[in-house]
């Protein structure tokens, strides 16, 4: 056999093998069911912070690891899975159905919020508000520069008296823009002394049937706004006051950054409250000034229990009782 004919035969064999693998994957995919289990067939399978290979790697699974299927398929065969410790997205080509693993079951809610990347280096909260608005309205605002420009312009003109250099943009401005684009509901800026207490309230707003709302969180000592879109807990945090929050799902609009978290990144709770939801400080550029209401606080933008725009003072150390007392 000549070298050319051997190469042709090898190419044909590889094509046939790929065809068989794809066919096999299709059969397996038909048997994958949300809530059930699967086993990893790859030697090492990357978990990603969203349903594509373009999303950052957040962990890995070894061959024969049993996982629970949390959601999917989306984007041509991507499933959100957990092995009971971590969670992320993998492609169905590397999964075969099996019994669900013991100990991997828990309350898991991840709202179906469309992803939009920020169109400039500073338009993180306009992108968050665009995604939130599309989720609330059930319609697209289009993936355009003009949409985020209009949100940004509103924020600059409703920045609680701060200059762009002082606050780029302030939590008050973000809450005001959320109210402007979703006028059927109220919004406010929330501050909390304790990151766990702030997270518990976000989890309650996510899980409560009367809300099912995400929150915008100011992370990394005030550097960046991201959308908190889901929660994992030992039980439903809207009905069980003893439910332990295991972690949150976040959407980070800054896709071009090296620190990009991903479209749908699961962050374990200890990492979340120690490395991400950290107190705001004016030492971070464009993040306020001494004495403003957000300094040294964990800051979020959330649905309010009143249907108005944000107040100057915002909400300090709010609890679920405030919503329940309001009868909302």
KEKE-3310 file (N, C-alpha, C; in steps of 0.2 Angstrom, whole numbers, plus 5000, padded with zeros to 4 digits):
npx = (5004:5003:5009:5001:4988:4987:4985:4973:4965:4966:4960:4947:4943:4944:4934:4923:4923:4920:4908:4901:4902:4895:4883:4880:4880:4869:4859:4861:4858:4844:4839:4843:4837:4830:4833:4836:4850:4867:4882:4899:4909:4921:4939:4943:4933:4928:4920:4909:4906:4894:4883:4893:4909:4915:4914:4921:4931:4926:4928:4931:4927:4930:4932:4918:4912:4897:4883:4870:4857:4853:4847:4842:4842:4852:4858:4863:4865:4870:4871:4866:4874:4877:4889:4886:4894:4900:4894:4890:4891:4891:4894:4882:4888:4897:4891:4882:4866:4861:4857:4852:4864:4867:4864:4865:4854:4845:4837:4836:4837:4837:4835:4828:4836:4840:4856:4867:4881:4891:4892:4903:4918:4913:4899:4892:4881:4871:4870:4866:4854:4847:4846:4839:4827:4822:4819:4809:4799:4798:4801:4812:4825:4833:4850:4859:4870:4864:4853:4860:4867:4856:4851:4863:4864:4852:4856:4867:4861:4853:4860:4861:4866:4880:4896:4902:4915:4915:4905:4902:4892:4881:4873:4860:4858:4858:4846:4837:4837:4833:4819:4814:4815:4807:4793:4782:4785:4793:4809:4824:4840:4849:4858:4869:4875:4881:4886:4881:4868:4863:4864:4854:4842:4842:4841:4829:4820:4823:4817:4804:4787:4779:4788:4801:4813:4828:4843:4854:4871:4884:4900:4917:4923:4916:4919:4912:4896:4886:4873:4863:4856:4851:4850:4856:4851:4849:4835:4820:4822:4812:4802:4807:4814:4826:4833:4849:4860:4868:4875:4876:4870:4877:4877:4888:4891:4903:4911:4923:4933:4947:4944:4931:4917:4907:4892:4883:4887:4890:4893:4900:4895:4904:4915:4908:4904:4916:4925:4918:4905:4909:4912:4909:4921:4928:4941:4942:4942:4931:4920:4912:4913:4920:4908:4897:4881:4884:4897:4908:4898:4888:4881:4867:4855:4838:4821:4809:4798:4789:4780:4788:4800:4818:4823:4832:4839:4838:4838:4842:4849:4838:4825:4816:4804:4800:4794:4784:4776:4771:4763:4765)
npy = (4994:5011:5026:5037:5030:5024:5034:5039:5029:5029:5041:5039:5029:5035:5045:5036:5031:5043:5045:5034:5037:5049:5045:5036:5045:5052:5043:5041:5054:5055:5048:5055:5063:5077:5079:5066:5054:5053:5046:5051:5049:5053:5054:5065:5078:5094:5106:5119:5137:5140:5137:5132:5130:5142:5147:5150:5138:5129:5119:5101:5084:5067:5052:5040:5047:5050:5060:5072:5077:5093:5103:5106:5099:5113:5125:5116:5103:5105:5102:5107:5101:5092:5085:5084:5092:5102:5112:5114:5116:5103:5094:5084:5074:5067:5060:5046:5039:5035:5029:5042:5050:5046:5058:5070:5077:5092:5108:5117:5131:5140:5154:5157:5167:5178:5180:5194:5202:5216:5231:5240:5244:5248:5246:5237:5236:5241:5231:5220:5225:5225:5212:5207:5215:5209:5196:5199:5205:5196:5197:5202:5215:5218:5215:5226:5241:5253:5251:5248:5260:5269:5265:5268:5282:5286:5282:5290:5302:5301:5300:5301:5313:5312:5313:5306:5302:5300:5290:5277:5268:5274:5264:5268:5274:5263:5256:5265:5265:5252:5253:5262:5254:5243:5247:5242:5237:5239:5245:5245:5251:5241:5238:5229:5223:5211:5198:5185:5187:5196:5187:5177:5184:5187:5174:5171:5180:5175:5162:5163:5161:5172:5181:5177:5183:5189:5197:5211:5211:5220:5217:5212:5222:5233:5234:5229:5225:5211:5199:5190:5175:5163:5149:5137:5126:5118:5116:5123:5140:5149:5144:5137:5141:5136:5132:5129:5139:5134:5139:5151:5155:5165:5178:5185:5200:5204:5199:5200:5201:5195:5191:5186:5178:5170:5164:5158:5154:5144:5147:5142:5144:5148:5153:5163:5173:5177:5180:5187:5194:5206:5220:5236:5249:5265:5265:5258:5262:5274:5271:5277:5288:5293:5291:5290:5281:5267:5263:5251:5242:5227:5227:5227:5227:5226:5220:5229:5230:5240:5248:5258:5270:5270:5275:5288:5284:5271:5253:5246:5232:5224:5212:5196:5198:5211:5211:5201:5207:5218:5212:5207)
npz = (5000:4996:5002:5000:4998:5010:5019:5014:5017:5031:5034:5030:5038:5051:5048:5048:5061:5068:5063:5069:5082:5083:5080:5090:5101:5098:5100:5114:5119:5117:5127:5138:5153:5161:5178:5180:5179:5173:5166:5164:5149:5144:5146:5154:5157:5154:5164:5161:5162:5156:5142:5131:5122:5122:5134:5151:5159:5173:5181:5182:5176:5179:5170:5171:5181:5190:5187:5190:5180:5177:5169:5152:5135:5128:5116:5105:5112:5125:5143:5159:5173:5189:5200:5213:5221:5213:5199:5182:5164:5152:5136:5128:5120:5128:5137:5145:5148:5165:5182:5193:5204:5221:5234:5226:5224:5226:5230:5215:5206:5191:5183:5166:5158:5145:5138:5137:5131:5138:5129:5129:5139:5151:5152:5161:5170:5161:5152:5161:5165:5152:5149:5160:5158:5146:5150:5160:5152:5142:5128:5115:5116:5106:5101:5102:5101:5103:5112:5125:5126:5128:5140:5148:5146:5153:5166:5169:5169:5180:5193:5206:5210:5209:5201:5185:5187:5200:5203:5193:5186:5199:5212:5214:5202:5194:5199:5196:5182:5180:5185:5175:5163:5167:5171:5177:5189:5206:5211:5220:5228:5238:5253:5263:5279:5280:5269:5268:5273:5263:5252:5256:5255:5241:5236:5241:5234:5221:5222:5227:5222:5219:5215:5208:5203:5197:5204:5204:5207:5215:5214:5219:5227:5223:5210:5198:5190:5191:5186:5197:5194:5198:5211:5221:5234:5250:5252:5247:5247:5249:5256:5267:5281:5286:5276:5268:5259:5245:5234:5221:5204:5192:5180:5169:5161:5155:5144:5136:5145:5155:5167:5165:5171:5165:5156:5163:5177:5190:5207:5222:5238:5249:5241:5235:5245:5250:5240:5230:5232:5240:5252:5246:5242:5241:5237:5226:5209:5203:5211:5221:5236:5251:5265:5257:5255:5251:5255:5262:5262:5257:5241:5232:5218:5217:5216:5224:5238:5237:5223:5217:5211:5215:5232:5240:5251:5250:5254:5269:5276:5273:5275:5272:5279:5277:5264:5265:5275:5268:5260:5247)
capx = (5000:5007:5008:4995:4983:4986:4983:4966:4961:4966:4955:4941:4942:4942:4927:4918:4923:4917:4901:4898:4902:4890:4876:4879:4879:4862:4855:4861:4855:4837:4838:4845:4831:4831:4832:4839:4857:4872:4889:4904:4913:4928:4944:4943:4928:4928:4913:4910:4901:4889:4883:4897:4916:4918:4913:4926:4931:4925:4930:4932:4925:4934:4928:4914:4909:4890:4881:4863:4855:4849:4843:4845:4848:4852:4864:4865:4867:4873:4867:4869:4875:4881:4891:4884:4899:4901:4889:4892:4889:4895:4890:4879:4892:4901:4887:4877:4861:4862:4853:4855:4869:4865:4867:4866:4848:4844:4834:4840:4833:4841:4830:4830:4837:4845:4863:4869:4887:4891:4895:4909:4921:4910:4892:4890:4874:4866:4869:4862:4847:4844:4845:4833:4821:4820:4816:4803:4794:4797:4803:4819:4826:4839:4857:4862:4874:4859:4849:4864:4868:4850:4851:4868:4862:4848:4860:4871:4856:4850:4866:4860:4871:4887:4899:4904:4921:4914:4901:4902:4887:4879:4868:4854:4857:4856:4840:4832:4836:4828:4813:4813:4814:4802:4789:4777:4787:4797:4816:4828:4847:4850:4864:4869:4882:4883:4885:4876:4861:4861:4862:4848:4837:4842:4839:4821:4817:4823:4813:4797:4783:4776:4793:4805:4816:4835:4846:4861:4875:4890:4905:4924:4923:4912:4922:4908:4889:4884:4866:4862:4851:4849:4852:4856:4850:4847:4828:4817:4823:4806:4797:4810:4819:4832:4837:4856:4861:4874:4879:4872:4871:4878:4878:4893:4891:4910:4913:4929:4938:4951:4940:4924:4914:4903:4885:4878:4892:4889:4898:4899:4893:4910:4918:4904:4903:4922:4928:4914:4900:4913:4910:4911:4926:4929:4947:4941:4941:4924:4916:4910:4917:4919:4902:4891:4878:4886:4903:4908:4892:4887:4877:4863:4849:4833:4814:4807:4791:4784:4780:4790:4807:4822:4823:4839:4842:4838:4836:4848:4848:4831:4823:4810:4798:4797:4790:4778:4772:4768:4758:4766)
capy = (5000:5017:5031:5041:5026:5022:5040:5040:5024:5031:5046:5036:5025:5040:5047:5031:5031:5049:5044:5030:5040:5054:5041:5033:5051:5054:5038:5042:5060:5054:5045:5059:5066:5082:5076:5059:5054:5051:5045:5054:5044:5056:5053:5071:5082:5101:5109:5126:5142:5142:5131:5133:5130:5148:5149:5148:5131:5130:5113:5095:5078:5062:5046:5036:5051:5050:5067:5073:5082:5099:5107:5105:5102:5119:5126:5110:5097:5106:5101:5109:5095:5092:5079:5085:5096:5107:5112:5117:5114:5099:5092:5077:5069:5064:5057:5041:5039:5031:5031:5048:5048:5048:5064:5075:5081:5098:5113:5120:5135:5145:5157:5157:5174:5179:5183:5200:5205:5223:5233:5244:5242:5251:5246:5231:5236:5242:5224:5217:5228:5223:5204:5207:5217:5204:5191:5201:5206:5190:5200:5204:5222:5217:5215:5232:5246:5258:5249:5249:5267:5273:5264:5271:5289:5287:5281:5296:5308:5299:5297:5303:5319:5310:5313:5300:5300:5297:5284:5275:5272:5273:5259:5272:5275:5256:5255:5270:5263:5246:5255:5265:5249:5239:5252:5239:5235:5244:5243:5250:5249:5237:5238:5225:5223:5204:5195:5180:5189:5198:5182:5174:5188:5186:5168:5171:5183:5170:5156:5165:5161:5178:5186:5174:5189:5190:5203:5213:5212:5224:5212:5213:5228:5238:5235:5226:5223:5205:5197:5184:5172:5156:5147:5130:5126:5111:5116:5129:5145:5153:5141:5133:5146:5133:5130:5131:5141:5130:5143:5155:5155:5172:5180:5191:5203:5207:5193:5201:5202:5189:5189:5184:5172:5166:5166:5155:5152:5142:5149:5139:5149:5151:5157:5169:5178:5179:5183:5190:5199:5209:5227:5242:5253:5270:5264:5255:5268:5276:5267:5281:5292:5292:5294:5288:5275:5261:5261:5246:5238:5223:5231:5224:5230:5221:5221:5232:5228:5245:5249:5265:5270:5270:5280:5291:5280:5264:5248:5244:5226:5222:5205:5194:5200:5217:5209:5198:5212:5222:5208:5206)
capz = (5000:4995:5008:4999:4999:5017:5022:5012:5021:5038:5034:5029:5045:5056:5047:5049:5068:5070:5062:5073:5089:5083:5080:5097:5105:5097:5104:5121:5120:5117:5134:5144:5155:5167:5185:5180:5180:5167:5167:5160:5145:5142:5151:5158:5154:5157:5166:5159:5165:5151:5137:5124:5123:5123:5141:5155:5162:5180:5184:5177:5179:5176:5167:5175:5186:5189:5187:5189:5174:5180:5164:5145:5132:5125:5111:5102:5116:5131:5149:5166:5177:5195:5204:5220:5224:5208:5194:5176:5158:5148:5130:5128:5117:5132:5143:5143:5154:5171:5188:5197:5209:5228:5237:5222:5224:5231:5227:5210:5201:5187:5178:5159:5157:5140:5139:5133:5133:5138:5122:5130:5145:5157:5152:5164:5172:5156:5149:5166:5164:5146:5150:5165:5155:5141:5154:5163:5146:5137:5122:5114:5114:5101:5103:5099:5105:5105:5118:5131:5126:5131:5147:5151:5146:5159:5172:5170:5171:5187:5196:5213:5211:5209:5194:5182:5189:5207:5203:5186:5189:5206:5213:5214:5195:5191:5201:5193:5175:5180:5185:5169:5158:5169:5175:5180:5196:5209:5212:5225:5229:5244:5256:5269:5282:5280:5263:5268:5274:5257:5248:5258:5252:5234:5235:5242:5228:5216:5223:5228:5216:5217:5212:5203:5201:5198:5207:5201:5213:5214:5216:5219:5231:5219:5203:5193:5191:5188:5187:5200:5190:5201:5217:5224:5242:5253:5252:5244:5252:5249:5261:5272:5284:5288:5270:5268:5252:5243:5229:5216:5197:5190:5173:5169:5154:5153:5140:5134:5151:5157:5173:5164:5175:5161:5155:5168:5181:5197:5212:5228:5243:5252:5237:5233:5250:5252:5235:5225:5236:5245:5253:5242:5244:5236:5234:5219:5205:5200:5216:5226:5240:5258:5267:5253:5258:5249:5257:5267:5262:5251:5238:5226:5215:5218:5216:5230:5240:5234:5216:5215:5209:5221:5237:5241:5256:5248:5259:5273:5280:5272:5276:5269:5282:5274:5258:5267:5278:5263:5257:5240)
cpx = (5004:5005:5002:4988:4982:4983:4975:4962:4961:4960:4948:4939:4940:4936:4922:4917:4919:4909:4897:4897:4896:4883:4875:4877:4871:4857:4855:4857:4847:4835:4840:4838:4833:4829:4835:4847:4861:4879:4894:4908:4920:4933:4944:4938:4927:4921:4914:4904:4896:4889:4886:4904:4919:4917:4919:4926:4931:4927:4931:4929:4929:4929:4925:4911:4901:4888:4873:4862:4851:4845:4847:4840:4847:4858:4867:4868:4870:4868:4870:4868:4878:4883:4890:4889:4899:4895:4892:4889:4894:4890:4888:4883:4896:4898:4883:4873:4863:4857:4856:4859:4865:4868:4867:4860:4848:4839:4838:4836:4838:4836:4832:4831:4842:4851:4864:4876:4887:4895:4901:4912:4918:4902:4890:4883:4869:4865:4865:4855:4843:4842:4839:4826:4818:4817:4810:4797:4793:4798:4810:4820:4831:4846:4861:4865:4869:4855:4853:4866:4862:4850:4857:4867:4857:4851:4864:4867:4852:4855:4866:4865:4878:4890:4901:4910:4920:4911:4900:4898:4885:4874:4861:4853:4854:4848:4835:4831:4832:4821:4810:4811:4809:4797:4784:4779:4792:4804:4819:4835:4847:4857:4863:4875:4885:4881:4881:4869:4859:4860:4856:4842:4836:4839:4831:4818:4817:4818:4806:4793:4780:4781:4797:4809:4824:4837:4852:4865:4882:4896:4912:4925:4921:4915:4917:4901:4888:4876:4866:4856:4848:4852:4851:4856:4848:4839:4826:4818:4817:4801:4800:4815:4826:4836:4844:4857:4868:4878:4874:4875:4872:4879:4882:4893:4898:4914:4921:4935:4941:4947:4933:4922:4910:4896:4881:4883:4889:4895:4897:4899:4899:4914:4914:4904:4910:4926:4924:4909:4904:4911:4913:4916:4927:4937:4947:4939:4933:4919:4914:4915:4916:4912:4896:4888:4880:4893:4903:4902:4892:4881:4873:4857:4844:4826:4813:4800:4786:4785:4783:4798:4812:4822:4831:4842:4843:4836:4842:4845:4841:4831:4817:4803:4795:4793:4784:4773:4768:4763:4759:4769)
cpy = (5006:5022:5035:5036:5024:5028:5041:5035:5026:5036:5044:5032:5030:5044:5043:5031:5037:5048:5040:5033:5045:5050:5039:5039:5053:5049:5039:5049:5059:5051:5049:5063:5071:5078:5069:5059:5052:5050:5048:5048:5046:5054:5059:5076:5089:5103:5117:5131:5145:5137:5132:5132:5136:5151:5147:5141:5133:5124:5107:5089:5072:5056:5042:5040:5051:5057:5067:5078:5087:5102:5105:5101:5109:5120:5120:5105:5099:5106:5104:5103:5096:5085:5079:5090:5103:5107:5116:5114:5109:5097:5085:5072:5065:5061:5051:5041:5034:5033:5037:5046:5050:5054:5070:5079:5087:5103:5117:5124:5140:5148:5158:5164:5174:5182:5189:5202:5213:5225:5238:5241:5243:5249:5239:5231:5238:5235:5220:5219:5225:5216:5204:5209:5212:5198:5193:5202:5200:5192:5202:5212:5223:5218:5220:5237:5251:5257:5250:5257:5271:5271:5268:5279:5290:5287:5288:5302:5307:5296:5299:5309:5318:5311:5307:5297:5297:5291:5282:5268:5270:5267:5262:5273:5268:5255:5259:5267:5256:5248:5258:5260:5244:5243:5249:5236:5240:5241:5248:5247:5246:5237:5233:5224:5216:5201:5189:5182:5192:5193:5178:5178:5187:5179:5167:5174:5179:5165:5157:5165:5167:5183:5182:5179:5188:5196:5205:5214:5216:5220:5215:5220:5234:5239:5234:5224:5217:5203:5190:5181:5166:5155:5140:5130:5119:5110:5122:5135:5150:5150:5138:5138:5143:5130:5133:5133:5137:5134:5146:5154:5163:5172:5186:5194:5204:5201:5194:5201:5195:5186:5186:5178:5167:5168:5163:5151:5150:5144:5146:5145:5152:5155:5164:5175:5180:5182:5187:5196:5202:5217:5232:5246:5259:5270:5261:5261:5268:5272:5271:5286:5291:5295:5292:5282:5268:5259:5256:5242:5233:5226:5227:5229:5225:5224:5224:5230:5234:5246:5255:5264:5270:5276:5282:5286:5273:5259:5245:5238:5224:5214:5203:5197:5207:5216:5206:5202:5216:5218:5207:5199)
cpz = (5000:5001:5007:5000:5006:5021:5020:5016:5028:5039:5034:5035:5050:5055:5049:5057:5071:5069:5067:5080:5089:5083:5087:5102:5104:5100:5111:5123:5121:5124:5140:5146:5161:5173:5186:5180:5173:5170:5162:5156:5144:5148:5156:5154:5158:5158:5164:5162:5161:5146:5130:5126:5124:5130:5145:5158:5170:5184:5179:5180:5175:5174:5172:5181:5185:5191:5187:5184:5177:5175:5157:5141:5129:5120:5108:5107:5122:5137:5155:5170:5184:5197:5211:5224:5219:5203:5188:5170:5154:5141:5131:5125:5121:5138:5140:5149:5159:5176:5191:5203:5216:5230:5233:5221:5229:5227:5222:5206:5198:5182:5171:5156:5151:5141:5134:5136:5133:5132:5123:5137:5151:5157:5155:5166:5167:5153:5154:5165:5158:5147:5155:5162:5150:5145:5157:5157:5142:5130:5121:5113:5109:5104:5100:5104:5107:5111:5125:5131:5129:5138:5151:5151:5152:5165:5174:5172:5177:5192:5203:5215:5210:5201:5191:5185:5197:5207:5196:5185:5196:5206:5212:5206:5192:5193:5197:5185:5175:5181:5179:5164:5160:5173:5178:5187:5199:5210:5217:5225:5236:5247:5262:5272:5282:5273:5263:5269:5267:5252:5249:5255:5245:5232:5236:5237:5222:5216:5224:5222:5214:5214:5206:5199:5202:5202:5203:5207:5211:5218:5216:5221:5227:5212:5197:5195:5188:5190:5191:5198:5193:5207:5218:5231:5244:5253:5248:5249:5253:5254:5267:5275:5286:5282:5270:5260:5251:5238:5225:5209:5195:5182:5173:5162:5151:5149:5138:5139:5152:5163:5172:5167:5170:5160:5160:5173:5188:5202:5219:5233:5247:5248:5235:5239:5252:5247:5230:5228:5242:5246:5248:5245:5239:5234:5228:5215:5203:5205:5222:5230:5247:5261:5263:5256:5256:5252:5262:5267:5256:5248:5232:5224:5214:5217:5223:5232:5239:5227:5213:5213:5216:5225:5237:5246:5255:5254:5263:5277:5279:5273:5272:5272:5279:5268:5260:5271:5273:5259:5249:5238)
residu = (UNK:UNK:UNK:UNK:UNK:UNK:UNK:UNK:UNK:UNK:UNK:UNK:UNK:UNK:UNK:UNK:UNK:UNK:UNK:UNK:UNK:UNK:UNK:UNK:UNK:UNK:UNK:UNK:UNK:UNK:UNK:UNK:UNK:UNK:UNK:UNK:UNK:UNK:UNK:UNK:UNK:UNK:UNK:UNK:UNK:UNK:UNK:UNK:UNK:UNK:UNK:UNK:UNK:UNK:UNK:UNK:UNK:UNK:UNK:UNK:UNK:UNK:UNK:UNK:UNK:UNK:UNK:UNK:UNK:UNK:UNK:UNK:UNK:UNK:UNK:UNK:UNK:UNK:UNK:UNK:UNK:UNK:UNK:UNK:UNK:UNK:UNK:UNK:UNK:UNK:UNK:UNK:UNK:UNK:UNK:UNK:UNK:UNK:UNK:UNK:UNK:UNK:UNK:UNK:UNK:UNK:UNK:UNK:UNK:UNK:UNK:UNK:UNK:UNK:UNK:UNK:UNK:UNK:UNK:UNK:UNK:UNK:UNK:UNK:UNK:UNK:UNK:UNK:UNK:UNK:UNK:UNK:UNK:UNK:UNK:UNK:UNK:UNK:UNK:UNK:UNK:UNK:UNK:UNK:UNK:UNK:UNK:UNK:UNK:UNK:UNK:UNK:UNK:UNK:UNK:UNK:UNK:UNK:UNK:UNK:UNK:UNK:UNK:UNK:UNK:UNK:UNK:UNK:UNK:UNK:UNK:UNK:UNK:UNK:UNK:UNK:UNK:UNK:UNK:UNK:UNK:UNK:UNK:UNK:UNK:UNK:UNK:UNK:UNK:UNK:UNK:UNK:UNK:UNK:UNK:UNK:UNK:UNK:UNK:UNK:UNK:UNK:UNK:UNK:UNK:UNK:UNK:UNK:UNK:UNK:UNK:UNK:UNK:UNK:UNK:UNK:UNK:UNK:UNK:UNK:UNK:UNK:UNK:UNK:UNK:UNK:UNK:UNK:UNK:UNK:UNK:UNK:UNK:UNK:UNK:UNK:UNK:UNK:UNK:UNK:UNK:UNK:UNK:UNK:UNK:UNK:UNK:UNK:UNK:UNK:UNK:UNK:UNK:UNK:UNK:UNK:UNK:UNK:UNK:UNK:UNK:UNK:UNK:UNK:UNK:UNK:UNK:UNK:UNK:UNK:UNK:UNK:UNK:UNK:UNK:UNK:UNK:UNK:UNK:UNK:UNK:UNK:UNK:UNK:UNK:UNK:UNK:UNK:UNK:UNK:UNK:UNK:UNK:UNK:UNK:UNK:UNK:UNK:UNK:UNK:UNK:UNK:UNK:UNK:UNK:UNK:UNK:UNK:UNK:UNK:UNK:UNK:UNK:UNK:UNK:UNK:UNK:UNK:UNK:UNK:UNK:UNK:UNK:UNK:UNK:UNK:UNK:UNK)
# end
